[in-house]
Amino acid sequence: MTAEILMKNIYTFANILSQAGSDIVAKWNHTSLNNAFNWADYCIKVFQQIENKPYRGEIEKHMASMTLHLHPPSCLKLRVEDLGKARVILERTLLQNPFLPEKLSRTIIEQKQKTKGNNLEPAECQEIVTEVTRVSMLMKTLQTDEDLYRQTQLISEATALLSTVISLSSCSSKSQRFECYVYNLLSRLAKKVGQLDIILKMLCVLPSDTTYTDGQLQDLHNIIVRWLSEPQNRFLVTSSKVLIQEACRYHTDLCQSYLDHIVGWAERLEPSYNEDDTNFYSWRYRCTESSEKGNDHRTFEKLCEHLENLLNVNKQCQLTVKHTLQSLKEKSNFNVYSDILKRLNQIAEY
């Protein structure tokens, strides 16, 4: 077997393991399950062949780089020694994944009982199982309606996620490859959860691992801020205003990005004229795509709340916001910015 085929097959198993730790597993059936365990058995044989070979280190290096290409993106970092425990890791990953269908969970437990379990202690594989299921467990935590529970967990979860991601920065010598991985991971989290609380909190905490450098942390924070600055990132204005404000205090670049999102929102507000005399017109969000239907949160009132939030970050941010709004107001005789400034002045006076 050539090295190319070997790495391709290991990559196939790594992708399967990544799926096993994600919400994708909800679509698995018994055929998918059997296929996954067949690949795990294959990896055990591979480990037995390469365990004591001089080129093991080279394979380890390629496996680390492979981590950043997995789909869906996960926090999995597969090592050569993990191949020898592939079946156990897969089994425990699936059983720990809250998205695993109950019928498949029963099948795995029945198989375990027939084989009398394995000789590995539960803690021996727990680290990698935690890595591969981290995103799916986060999704379950953040989707809960229990706000108190979510807030108490947010700091520890953000710290753990930041620590894991920063440990993967050395997996590739190409900074662009790592940035692409982070973008994909953050996009997956945002899409599944529908808000950015955990991502914003990552900008306000330090990794638990002390082996990182200040440069690595700064680079990762810069990547997160750039991702938040993406125009299509519609989740920023639906996230916790308190967390946005906290993140802006740590990272001034985020203030401008936040303001750009709000201005983009304001540009899509158009006057809607009313028949009654009390309010001649009001501002309504203009949807241009079917996916934007139901954007009830993008009201004029909510927009002003976000601007008030931004004004309270610090003095410099306050000056930037007022200057920007005043400049936009002066572009025409009638636009939304005149009313925004009036509303903000009313709030300040109150």
N, C-alpha and C positions, 0 to 999 in steps of 0.2 A: 504494500500500500504506500503510495507516495505521500509526502508531507502535505501537499496541497489537499488531497482527498481527506487525509486525517483531520486537518484543521476545519475543512468544510463540514465534516460529520460532527465534530465537537461543537461547531457553531450552531448546527441544527439542533443539537440537544440543548444548548444554552438558550436558544430561542424558545424551545418547548418549555424549559424551566421558567423562563421569563413570563410566558403565557400562563403557566400553572400558578404563578403568584399574582396574576392580574384578574380583572373582571372578565376577561375573554373566556376564562374557564367555565363561565356560566353557560356557554354554548357547547361545551364538550359533551360527548356521549361515550358509550363503552368502547367504541372503536378508537376514539381519540385517546382514551385512557390507556388502552392496551398498547397503542402505538408509542405513547410517551414512555411507558415502562420498558418497551423493547429497546428504545434508544438509550435508556438508562443502563440496561444490561450490556449494551454495546460499549458504553463508556467505561464500565467496570473492566471489560476485557482490554480496552485500550490502555487503561491505567496499569494493568498487570504487565503489559508489553513494554511500556515506557518508564515504569517506576524507577528503575536503576540505570537507565540509559544516559550517556553523556549529553545528549541533546535535550534533556528534560527542561533545562533552563530556557532554551530557545522557544520551546513550546509554551512555557509559562508566560514568556514575554508576549507572544502572539495572542494568547488567550486573554491577557489583560487588555490589549488594544481592542480585541473583539468586543469587549464589554460595551463600548460606546456605540456599537452598531446594532444592538439588539432591538427587536420590535415585539411587543411594545417596549419603550425605554423603561428601564428599571434600575434599581440600585444594586443589582447582582454583580459580584466580582468573582468569577469562577477561576479556581486554581487547579493545578494538576492533581493535587491530593484529593480534591473534591470529586474527581472522576471515579475514584475508588469507592466512594460512598454515594454514587449517583442515585441509586434506587431509594435509599433511605432519605436523601435530601428531597427528592421528588415527592415521595410519600408524605413527608412531614410538611412540605410546602403546601401541598394540596389540602391536607387536613386542617392546616392553619388558615387557609384562605376562606374568608366569609362568603365568597361568591361561588364556592364549589356546590354543584347540585347535590341534594341529599342522597339520591340513588347512587351516585358515584362514591360518596363518602361511605355509604354502607358496604359497597363492593370492596373498597380499600381495607376497611376494618375487618371484613370477613377473610380477605386474603392474608392479612397479618395474623389472624388467629390460626389459620391453617399452617402457616410457616413458622409458628411459634415466635414471631417477632424477629429481632436481630440483636447482634451483640454490641451495638453501639449505644453508649449512654445518650439520653435525650439532649444533654447540654453540648455534646460533641459536635452536632450539626446545627445547633440553634442559631449561631451567628449568621451563617449563610441563608438559613430559612428566613430569619428576620429581615435580611437585606432584600431578598427577592419578593417578600410580601409587604414590604414597607409602604409602598404606594397604595396598594389595595386596602391595607389596614387604615391608612390615613384617610382614604376616601370614605370609608365607613364611619370613622370618627367624626370627620367634618360634615358629613351629611346628617348627623343626628340632630334632632330638634332641641336637645338639652344644651342650651347655651352655656350654662354654668360648667357642665362637664367639658365642653369644647374649649372654654377659656382656660380651665385649669390644666388641660392637656397641651394647649397650643405652644407654650414655651418649650416644653420638653420634646414635643414632636418636631418643632422647627429646628431645635438644636441637633436632634438625632439626624434629621434629613440633611441639614447643612454639613454635619460631620461626615456623613456617608458620601455625599456628592464631592466634597473637597478631597476626599481620599482617592477619588477616581480621576482627579486632575492629572495625575502622573501616568495614567494608562496610555496616553498618546503624546508623542513629542510635538504634534500639530495642535496649536491652540485653537485653530478654527474647528477642528474635529470635536474638541471638548465643548466648545461653545455651542455647536450644533446639537450635541447630546443634551446639554442643559436646556436649550430652547425646547427640544422635543419633550423632555421630562416635565418641564413647567407647563407646557401647552396641554399635555395629557392630564395633569393634575387640575388645571384650571377648567378644562372642558368637562371633566367628570364631576367636579365639585360645584362649579358655577360661581366661585368667588376666589379671591386671592389671599385670604387671611394667613394661611400657612406660609405662603411665598413672601408676603410683606414682613411677617415675623422673622423670616430668615435673614432679613436685612438688619435686624435689631438684636441678634444674639451672636454668641461666639461658639465655634465648634467645641465639643467636649474633648476631642482628641488634641493633645498638645504638640503633635508632630508637624502640624501645618506651619507655613511661614506667613508673615504679614502680607507678602506679595501674592501668595496663593489666595488668601482670603479676600484681598482687595480686588483681584482679578475676577473671582467668583461673584462678589457683590456687584462689580461693574457689569458683568454679563446679565445678572438678574435685573438691574436697573435698565439696561438696554432692551431686554425682553419686555419689561413693563412699558417701555416707551413706544413699542410697536403700535402703529395707528389702528391695526385691526384688533388690538387687545381690548375688547369691549368690557372685560370683567373688572377693570380698575375702578370704574365709577359705581360698581354694584357691591364693592367690598366694604368692610368696616371703616368708617371715616376716622375712627380713633387710631386704628392701625396704620392707615395711610399717613395720618399726621405724624405718628411716631417714626415711621420709616423716612418721611421727608426731613425730619429733624436730624437723622443720622446721615442722610444722603441728599445734599442740596440739588444734585442733578435731577432727582425724582420730582422735586417741586415744579420744575419747568415741564416735565413730562405730564404730570398731573394736570397742570394748567392747560397744556396743549389738548389733552383729552376733553377737558371741560369746554374749551373754546370750540373744538370740533362738534361737541354736543350742541352748543349754542348756535352754531352755524346752521344746524338742522331744525331749529325752531322757527316756525312761521306763524304769522298772525291768523287767528281764526275769529271772524267777526260775529258778534252776537246781536240778537234782535232787542234784547232788553237794554234799558238805559243805564243800568248800574255798572256794567262792564262792557264798554263798546267792543273790546277785543281781548283775546287771551292768546298765550303762546302755546303751540302744540308741536310735538316732535313729528318730523316728516320721515316716514318709513319709505325706503327705496327698494328694499328687498323683502321677500316673503318671510325670511328668517328673522326679520326685525319686528314682525307683528307681535303685539302684546308687550311692547316696551313701555309699560305703564309707569315704570320708575323714572323715565326720562322726561319728567315734567319740569316746568319753569321753577317751581318751588324747590324741587330736589336739587336742581342745578345751583340755585342760590345757596342751599345748605352746603354743597361741596365747596363753593367759593368761600363761604364763611369759614369752613374748616381749614382751607388753604391759608386764609388771612391770619389764622391763629397759630401757624407754624412758627414763624419768627418775623422780626421786623423787615429783614431783607425780602422775604417772600411776600410780605404785605405790600411793600413798595412795588415789587414786580407785578403783582396782580392788579393793583390800582392803575399803574402806568399802562399795562396791556389793555385793560378794559376801557380806559379813557381814549387811547389811540384808536381802538376799534369803534368806539362810539362816534368819533369824529369822521369816520369814513363816509357816513351818509346822514341825511336829516332824520331818518326814521329807521331804527333797527332795535334789536333785542337788548343791546348793551346799555342803552339809555335806561330801560326799565330795570335791568340788573343792578346798575349803580344806584338807582332810587331805592330798590329793595334793600341793598346792602347798607345804605345810609340809614334806612328805617331800623334795621336790625341793630346797627351800632348805637343809635339814639336810644333804643329800647333797653 
